[in-house]
């Protein structure tokens, strides 16, 4: 196990029926003190991975190490890991204080120590005065705070969270993202967090592991994932991206890769050493915010002509869908002040971007 690593999955595989592999040969390390998010769509394996670490699922093959020791055969209560579930899993017949005391009672802490830790946890999640309420008397956000406090009250080194904000409305969810991140900073505890929400992952994480079909497609910082995706899947999964199909037309005199798009228009992009031979299929990814339209597009290396297919008013900015031909469309997102007037549907438009404003994937 590497220095500074608290959790390590080594060759972990999981199948429920002996045929369909849900997790395939997973090698994944979690660093001490980091906030790692497991991000992916339904069925990608992120929750199964978390549940194996928590002890509620058992690997079919491989090992899970915590602080260098295998834990796959330890029951959940002996792993010393705090867990926050999507439905909070609070005891409805217990008060807030009793819910928080439960993990301490199971660990046979003294009454004095239990009271001290419960008081500290209640203050940490700002629920003073609510010690004697039961879960049904709390709002969703307050219940979420109790669940978080219960996972932290016995001071574990590792806390796992399975989509804990999924049931909250947008405003409260964003507020709780800040709260959880602040607690993470204050305590220095290692957190492994599961979500399918890209913006949540980008806002909260030190690193993000993107799951695809039971494997990690890429693990990196939010900025690296967004700006340097390792595959078409990652490029399309993190944030909004224009993914265009085409084929290689070789390189130009400056060494740039030339891509002939399916719509018939050619563009030039910075090409890696492995840029595909002429005629090989390619995918091109360009983010909406890297595009300019209208007169400024004439100053860009790449220019594509098209027609406005649709526009969406989004308050501070406008999102325009542009048809560039042969069934290919591009999304442009710009602040409202960039438009002298909103473009009309059916209007001819020029889109521009430079060779370093996107990525090409073989």
PyMOL commands that set and color helices and strands:
alter all, ss='L'
color gray80, all
select helices_A, chain A and resi 46-54+76-78+96-106+111-124+135-137+140-152+170-187+198-204+222-227+232-237+288-290+294-299+336-338
alter helices_A, ss='H'
color red, helices_A
select strands_A, chain A and resi 5-15+21-31+35-39+61-66+69-70+81-84+158-162+190-195+207-212+215-220+242-251+257-261+266-269+281-286+292-293+302-313+317-325+328-335+348-353+358-361
alter strands_A, ss='S'
color yellow, strands_A
deselect
rebuild
show_as cartoon
